[in-house]
Amino acid sequence: RIENTTNRQVTFCKRRNGLLKKAYEL
């Protein structure tokens, strides 16, 4: 389903943003 793929992309973006934020804070 297209919804599943989009959801996965959003989750990946959120996770990547979180990692970048942590790295930036460090």
Distance bins in CASP14 RR format, pairs under 12 A and 6 or more apart:
PFRMAT RR
TARGET T0000
AUTHOR 0000-0000-0000
RMODE 2
METHOD distances of the structure
MODEL  1
1 7 0 0 0 0 1 0 0 0 0 0 0
1 8 0 0 0 0 0 1 0 0 0 0 0
2 8 0 0 0 0 0 1 0 0 0 0 0
2 9 0 0 0 0 0 1 0 0 0 0 0
3 9 0 0 0 0 0 1 0 0 0 0 0
3 10 0 0 0 0 0 1 0 0 0 0 0
4 10 0 0 0 0 0 1 0 0 0 0 0
4 11 0 0 0 0 0 1 0 0 0 0 0
5 11 0 0 0 0 0 1 0 0 0 0 0
5 12 0 0 0 0 0 1 0 0 0 0 0
6 12 0 0 0 0 0 1 0 0 0 0 0
6 13 0 0 0 0 0 1 0 0 0 0 0
7 13 0 0 0 0 0 1 0 0 0 0 0
7 14 0 0 0 0 0 1 0 0 0 0 0
8 14 0 0 0 0 0 1 0 0 0 0 0
8 15 0 0 0 0 0 1 0 0 0 0 0
9 15 0 0 0 0 0 1 0 0 0 0 0
9 16 0 0 0 0 0 1 0 0 0 0 0
10 16 0 0 0 0 0 1 0 0 0 0 0
10 17 0 0 0 0 0 1 0 0 0 0 0
11 17 0 0 0 0 0 1 0 0 0 0 0
11 18 0 0 0 0 0 1 0 0 0 0 0
12 18 0 0 0 0 0 1 0 0 0 0 0
12 19 0 0 0 0 0 1 0 0 0 0 0
13 19 0 0 0 0 0 1 0 0 0 0 0
13 20 0 0 0 0 0 1 0 0 0 0 0
14 20 0 0 0 0 0 1 0 0 0 0 0
14 21 0 0 0 0 0 1 0 0 0 0 0
15 21 0 0 0 0 0 1 0 0 0 0 0
15 22 0 0 0 0 0 1 0 0 0 0 0
16 22 0 0 0 0 0 1 0 0 0 0 0
16 23 0 0 0 0 0 1 0 0 0 0 0
17 23 0 0 0 0 0 1 0 0 0 0 0
17 24 0 0 0 0 0 1 0 0 0 0 0
18 24 0 0 0 0 1 0 0 0 0 0 0
18 25 0 0 0 0 1 0 0 0 0 0 0
19 25 0 0 0 0 0 1 0 0 0 0 0
19 26 0 0 0 0 0 1 0 0 0 0 0
20 26 0 0 0 0 0 1 0 0 0 0 0
END
